[in-house]
Amino acid sequence: MAFANIEEEQKEKDHVIKLMQATIAAIESSHDYSEDLYEFYLDLPEEDETRTHFF
């Protein structure tokens, strides 16, 4: 029974690690998208109406 508990705990740890890796990937993707969006905003001419209402 102790072996089953150890095995179950390891599975839970593996699951948490996978969830954390997926979360990190999602955060990095969101960060990259935000940076690209901000760069696009900065490249818009200041007199462009799109820039005024962009965010």
The 8 nearest C-alpha neighbors of each residue, nearest first, counted from 0:
[[1, 3, 2, 4, 5, 6, 7, 8],
 [0, 2, 4, 3, 5, 6, 7, 8],
 [3, 1, 5, 0, 4, 6, 7, 8],
 [4, 2, 6, 0, 1, 5, 7, 8],
 [5, 3, 7, 1, 2, 6, 8, 0],
 [6, 4, 2, 8, 7, 3, 9, 1],
 [5, 7, 3, 9, 4, 8, 2, 10],
 [8, 6, 4, 10, 9, 5, 3, 11],
 [9, 7, 11, 5, 10, 6, 4, 12],
 [10, 8, 12, 6, 11, 7, 13, 5],
 [11, 9, 13, 7, 8, 12, 14, 6],
 [10, 12, 14, 8, 9, 13, 15, 7],
 [13, 11, 9, 15, 14, 10, 16, 8],
 [14, 12, 10, 16, 11, 15, 9, 17],
 [13, 15, 11, 17, 12, 16, 10, 18],
 [16, 14, 18, 12, 17, 13, 19, 11],
 [15, 17, 19, 13, 14, 18, 20, 12],
 [18, 16, 20, 14, 19, 15, 21, 13],
 [19, 17, 15, 21, 16, 20, 22, 14],
 [18, 20, 22, 16, 21, 17, 15, 23],
 [21, 19, 17, 23, 22, 18, 16, 24],
 [22, 20, 24, 18, 19, 23, 17, 25],
 [21, 23, 19, 25, 20, 24, 18, 26],
 [24, 22, 20, 26, 25, 21, 27, 19],
 [23, 25, 21, 27, 22, 26, 28, 20],
 [24, 26, 22, 28, 23, 27, 29, 21],
 [27, 25, 29, 23, 28, 24, 30, 22],
 [28, 26, 30, 24, 29, 25, 23, 31],
 [29, 27, 25, 31, 30, 26, 24, 32],
 [28, 30, 26, 32, 27, 31, 25, 33],
 [29, 31, 27, 33, 28, 32, 26, 34],
 [32, 30, 34, 28, 33, 29, 27, 35],
 [31, 33, 29, 35, 30, 34, 36, 28],
 [34, 32, 36, 30, 31, 35, 37, 29],
 [33, 35, 37, 31, 36, 32, 38, 30],
 [36, 34, 38, 32, 33, 37, 39, 31],
 [35, 37, 33, 39, 34, 38, 32, 40],
 [36, 38, 40, 34, 39, 35, 33, 41],
 [39, 37, 35, 41, 40, 36, 34, 42],
 [38, 40, 36, 42, 37, 41, 35, 43],
 [41, 39, 37, 38, 43, 42, 36, 50],
 [40, 42, 38, 39, 43, 37, 44, 50],
 [43, 41, 39, 40, 38, 44, 37, 45],
 [42, 44, 40, 41, 50, 45, 39, 47],
 [45, 43, 47, 46, 42, 50, 41, 40],
 [44, 46, 47, 43, 50, 51, 48, 41],
 [45, 47, 44, 48, 50, 51, 43, 49],
 [46, 48, 44, 49, 45, 50, 43, 51],
 [49, 47, 51, 50, 46, 52, 45, 53],
 [48, 50, 47, 52, 51, 53, 43, 46],
 [51, 49, 53, 48, 52, 47, 43, 40],
 [52, 50, 48, 49, 53, 47, 54, 45],
 [53, 51, 49, 50, 54, 48, 47, 40],
 [54, 52, 50, 49, 51, 40, 48, 43],
 [53, 52, 51, 50, 40, 49, 37, 36]]
